[in-house]
Amino acid sequence: MPQEQAATEDSCRKDLADLTEHHQGINPDFVEVYEAQALVIDTLKDITDPLLDPLQFAYRANRSVDNAVNMALHFILQHLDSPKSYARILFVDFSSAFNMIIPALLRDKLFQLNVPDSMCSWIRDFLTDRRQFVRLGTHVSDLQHLSTGFPQGCVLSPLLFSLYTNGCTSGHQSVKLLKFADDTTLIGLISDGDESAYRGEMHRLVSWCSMNNLELNSIKTVEMIVDFRKDPAPLPHVILCDSPVTSVESFRFLGTTITKELKWEQNIRSLTKKAQQRMYFLWQLTKFLLPMKMLVNFYTAITESILTSSITVWFAAAKARDKAKLQRVLQICTSPGPGDVQARSQPTPLIPEMNSFGPSPLERGSGPPGPGPHATRTVSFPLQSAC
């Protein structure tokens, strides 16, 4: 055995032993399997990244859901600058996607992505002949052997599904197929009413899924039409798996609510509602006179993370009244605290460090390419300066 490989294996054994020692009560077999999956994930990402579909955004360095949403909006807005154009967006839903994967077929796809044969075989064996049962109180079901799909809670599942569907791409320039693990979106950029490419790619997607043991859920799959033309004629419905696809006016796309007008009132309303619900717990914590550092950490993790969710996508295009709603939530955080906090000689803001959100991701240079006016302008903070 080469010296470097032996040293690596010794290091892995030591890390595994330390992890098991610090997690008493956890099944050592579970720890070993979890650690093995983590090692496989790192190796797979290094090997396959150069060969992945550029429109797959999951498990890619310097990519996130914000990049996926921004890229989708960029394609749509850029296309809508042309006359007589509109876009049809198909939000695809799979039926039990992770449970339908065939290990032997996955192994072949991994091998095509230059994954070593030994790792392909390990993954196939890991997914094959799994034993499973259900326990309810004192009742235990019969033991079942499974050789299809991924185990529940498997950390490898999203990455393996991304690799499994890597070959599912669009073959036409006017149709974009965006993927984030099992979230798949087909965007048809229609000009002069010609939808042949869009409908053709839909049929290709259905055929690809059929050949790869994936089933589309035609009931949960929906379509949204973005059409800024004056007095457009009604558009015909699309048919997926012999069922008409429901047309919607808004959709929650990778955590961001998008409407057919590409406006952000509905998304901001949802964010402020969630943030306000979490404010109760922050105010309760102030009654116990917790250290300010703990309050700031709680605010950052529980409230600010909601307010800034996908902010590079929607903030620059949001209306002043919607930004004011966000500002009101921020003002609550910086107002004097309740109870004993108000009784102090010097009233202290609930979160004094949070008078602003700080530099935006775009100002830090880490934001994704923006879709036209929706994200290319510099976003200024604090919020009060933008309202």
Stockholm file with secondary structure:
# STOCKHOLM 1.0

chainA/1-387         MPQEQAATEDSCRKDLADLTEHHQGINPDFVEVYEAQALVIDTLKDITDPLLDPLQFAYRANRSVDNAVNMALHFILQHLDSPKSYARILFVDFSSAFNMIIPALLRDKLFQLNVPDSMCSWIRDFLTDRRQFVRLGTHVSDLQHLSTGFPQGCVLSPLLFSLYTNGCTSGHQSVKLLKFADDTTLIGLISDGDESAYRGEMHRLVSWCSMNNLELNSIKTVEMIVDFRKDPAPLPHVILCDSPVTSVESFRFLGTTITKELKWEQNIRSLTKKAQQRMYFLWQLTKFLLPMKMLVNFYTAITESILTSSITVWFAAAKARDKAKLQRVLQICTSPGPGDVQARSQPTPLIPEMNSFGPSPLERGSGPPGPGPHATRTVSFPLQSAC
#=GR chainA/1-387 SS CCHHHHHHHHHHHHHHHHHHHHSTTSCHHHHHHHHHHHHHHHHHHHHHGGGSCTTBCTTCTTCCHHHHHHHHHHHHHHHHTSTTEEEEEEEECBSSGGGSCCHHHHHHHHHHTTCCHHHHHHHHHHHSSEEECCEETTEECCCEEECSSCCTTCTTHHHHHHHHTTTCCCCSTTEEEEEETTEEEEEEEEETTBCHHHHHHHHHHHHHHHHTTCCBCTTTCEEEEECCSSSCCCCCCCEETTEECEECSEEEETTEEEETTCCCHHHHHHHHHHHHHHHHHHHHHHHTTCCHHHHHHHIIIIIIHHHTTTHHHHTTTSCHHHHHHHHHHHHHHTSBCSGGGTTSSSCCBSSGGGSSCCSCTTTTTCSCCCCGGGTSSCCCSSHHHHC
#=GC SS_cons         CCHHHHHHHHHHHHHHHHHHHHSTTSCHHHHHHHHHHHHHHHHHHHHHGGGSCTTBCTTCTTCCHHHHHHHHHHHHHHHHTSTTEEEEEEEECBSSGGGSCCHHHHHHHHHHTTCCHHHHHHHHHHHSSEEECCEETTEECCCEEECSSCCTTCTTHHHHHHHHTTTCCCCSTTEEEEEETTEEEEEEEEETTBCHHHHHHHHHHHHHHHHTTCCBCTTTCEEEEECCSSSCCCCCCCEETTEECEECSEEEETTEEEETTCCCHHHHHHHHHHHHHHHHHHHHHHHTTCCHHHHHHHIIIIIIHHHTTTHHHHTTTSCHHHHHHHHHHHHHHTSBCSGGGTTSSSCCBSSGGGSSCCSCTTTTTCSCCCCGGGTSSCCCSSHHHHC
//
